Amino acid sequence: MTGPDAGLSNGPTPKPLLSVLKGACPAVPPMWLMRQAGRYLPEYRALRAEKGGFLELVYDSAAAAEVTLQPLRRFGFDGAILFSDILIVPYAMGQHLWFEAGEGPRLAPILAETDLSALKPDFSRYEAIYETVRQVKAALDPQVTFLGFAGSPWTIATYMVAGQGSKDQGAARRLAYQNPEKFDAIINAIIDATVVYLSGQIEAGVEAVQLFDSWAGSLAPLEFERWVIQPNRRIVDKLKAIHPEIPVIGFPKGAGAKLADYATGTGVDAIGVDETVDPHWADRALPKGLPVQGNLDPLALIAGGRAVEEAVDNIRSAFARRPHIFNLGHGILPDTPIDHVEALLSYVRRDRP
Ligand SMILES: Cc1c2[nH]c(c1CCC(=O)O)Cc1[nH]c(c(CCC(=O)O)c1C)Cc1[nH]c(c(CCC(=O)O)c1C)Cc1[nH]c(c(C)c1CCC(=O)O)C2
């Protein structure tokens, strides 16, 4: 056996985060934060201003590698997450993508009458991202686990159909009810483009991947089964057929009481839990031994102090008997004070051997 997971007593120390994804239960949980590379960091804002636009930054592999490494240098997290965006998949599927300053992403929307075959996929749009992965991998501390990611089909479809973010994902939900065949074709195309993208990230060097289903919470139960559980299951199955050793973290934000069905239905190796979920309930509801990730409220981190310590104690006690990766319940907010992140790390790690 070779590699960091060979389990030899005199071999290299296993990476804490990867070990937990494979079922280890250390006394102190490994930790990273969703959106850890981003606008709350002055060094990110400086590089972003220099490059001009968000996509310019993503497509400059050296700069994107630097942004991926910035939070590692500053805080020493156990995980590095590739700096890119979930909307690179619709972009590679042939949709126009741009970012409106101060607002967010825009895509030329897929209307009910538009034929999906009007999109001309161009998977060469993934190449710069794979190059970012290779550059990060070459520079990464061997104790740090490198995470790749993609959006889940439902969440990607909400952006592809509406052309932008929306409060209730109404455009995609309407299309899914009114024209399920067409919606199914969109979901299938996203599944295929996502498997290509994640396999490429894995071949370039990421060691686990996360599927972000940021809008999983907006669906009725039968729709959740059809558009969240089944498509994620198909991605997991296809990835496992190619890369059986790579753990997949599913993050169905807002799934609430449907979390356990998601875990068993998709076959993910670990599950991300958002901040609205009671961690004690999650521990009872989720399959025994399934690694969980989460779930500090990003707003508690902005408040800092005692509120954070109480929440951390509550989360850690709930997940003390299962593999746990400490994280926020959703992405870190741009106005989060840096010293609150430092305080969180020292609090979580205060009794780390
Ligand atoms: C829905 C979604 C998107 N992108 C993402 C999601 C799913 C996770 C979630 O729910 O938060 C995921 C994402 N986006 C980004 C990452 C990079 C890695 C990391 O987590 O640090 C990741 C994992 C960078 C980014 N993606 C974006 C930024 C900010 C761009 C800037 O510098 O102006 C960053 C750092 C832009 C983006 N990208 C997206 C939106 C809605 C926006 C604009 C609003 C916002 O800024 O949060 C789509």
PDBQT file of the ligand as one rigid body, heavy atoms in Angstrom, charges set to zero:
ROOT
HETATM    1  C1  LIG A 401     -25.151  29.894  -5.054  1.00  0.00    +0.000 C 
HETATM    2  C2  LIG A 401     -23.631  29.822  -5.199  1.00  0.00    +0.000 A 
HETATM    3  C3  LIG A 401     -22.848  30.626  -6.065  1.00  0.00    +0.000 A 
HETATM    4  N1  LIG A 401     -21.527  30.251  -5.861  1.00  0.00    +0.000 N 
HETATM    5  C4  LIG A 401     -21.452  29.267  -4.902  1.00  0.00    +0.000 A 
HETATM    6  C5  LIG A 401     -22.767  28.974  -4.509  1.00  0.00    +0.000 A 
HETATM    7  C6  LIG A 401     -23.145  27.857  -3.557  1.00  0.00    +0.000 C 
HETATM    8  C7  LIG A 401     -22.843  28.138  -2.149  1.00  0.00    +0.000 C 
HETATM    9  C8  LIG A 401     -23.710  29.132  -1.507  1.00  0.00    +0.000 C 
HETATM   10  O1  LIG A 401     -24.930  28.899  -1.432  1.00  0.00    +0.000 OA
HETATM   11  O2  LIG A 401     -23.171  30.129  -1.006  1.00  0.00    +0.000 OA
HETATM   12  C9  LIG A 401     -20.268  28.562  -4.402  1.00  0.00    +0.000 C 
HETATM   13  C10 LIG A 401     -18.980  29.277  -4.337  1.00  0.00    +0.000 A 
HETATM   14  N2  LIG A 401     -18.657  30.538  -4.751  1.00  0.00    +0.000 N 
HETATM   15  C11 LIG A 401     -17.347  30.789  -4.493  1.00  0.00    +0.000 A 
HETATM   16  C12 LIG A 401     -16.759  29.607  -3.966  1.00  0.00    +0.000 A 
HETATM   17  C13 LIG A 401     -15.257  29.503  -3.748  1.00  0.00    +0.000 C 
HETATM   18  C14 LIG A 401     -14.674  28.746  -2.699  1.00  0.00    +0.000 C 
HETATM   19  C15 LIG A 401     -14.982  29.153  -1.267  1.00  0.00    +0.000 C 
HETATM   20  O3  LIG A 401     -15.947  28.598  -0.712  1.00  0.00    +0.000 OA
HETATM   21  O4  LIG A 401     -14.213  29.914  -0.690  1.00  0.00    +0.000 OA
HETATM   22  C16 LIG A 401     -17.785  28.668  -3.820  1.00  0.00    +0.000 A 
HETATM   23  C17 LIG A 401     -17.742  27.270  -3.244  1.00  0.00    +0.000 C 
HETATM   24  C18 LIG A 401     -16.628  32.025  -4.771  1.00  0.00    +0.000 C 
HETATM   25  C19 LIG A 401     -17.373  33.274  -4.988  1.00  0.00    +0.000 A 
HETATM   26  N3  LIG A 401     -18.479  33.449  -5.798  1.00  0.00    +0.000 N 
HETATM   27  C20 LIG A 401     -18.834  34.772  -5.809  1.00  0.00    +0.000 A 
HETATM   28  C21 LIG A 401     -17.922  35.499  -4.973  1.00  0.00    +0.000 A 
HETATM   29  C22 LIG A 401     -17.922  37.001  -4.752  1.00  0.00    +0.000 C 
HETATM   30  C23 LIG A 401     -17.435  37.646  -5.989  1.00  0.00    +0.000 C 
HETATM   31  C24 LIG A 401     -16.800  38.997  -5.766  1.00  0.00    +0.000 C 
HETATM   32  O5  LIG A 401     -15.610  39.049  -5.450  1.00  0.00    +0.000 OA
HETATM   33  O6  LIG A 401     -17.505  40.002  -5.958  1.00  0.00    +0.000 OA
HETATM   34  C25 LIG A 401     -17.014  34.568  -4.468  1.00  0.00    +0.000 A 
HETATM   35  C26 LIG A 401     -15.819  34.842  -3.588  1.00  0.00    +0.000 C 
HETATM   36  C27 LIG A 401     -19.951  35.348  -6.613  1.00  0.00    +0.000 C 
HETATM   37  C28 LIG A 401     -21.244  34.629  -6.584  1.00  0.00    +0.000 A 
HETATM   38  N4  LIG A 401     -21.421  33.328  -6.977  1.00  0.00    +0.000 N 
HETATM   39  C29 LIG A 401     -22.743  32.965  -6.797  1.00  0.00    +0.000 A 
HETATM   40  C30 LIG A 401     -23.433  34.097  -6.302  1.00  0.00    +0.000 A 
HETATM   41  C31 LIG A 401     -24.927  34.131  -5.957  1.00  0.00    +0.000 C 
HETATM   42  C32 LIG A 401     -22.503  35.146  -6.207  1.00  0.00    +0.000 A 
HETATM   43  C33 LIG A 401     -22.761  36.585  -5.854  1.00  0.00    +0.000 C 
HETATM   44  C34 LIG A 401     -23.118  36.773  -4.426  1.00  0.00    +0.000 C 
HETATM   45  C35 LIG A 401     -21.968  36.518  -3.492  1.00  0.00    +0.000 C 
HETATM   46  O7  LIG A 401     -20.951  37.202  -3.643  1.00  0.00    +0.000 OA
HETATM   47  O8  LIG A 401     -22.097  35.665  -2.607  1.00  0.00    +0.000 OA
HETATM   48  C36 LIG A 401     -23.314  31.624  -7.070  1.00  0.00    +0.000 C 
ENDROOT
TORSDOF 0
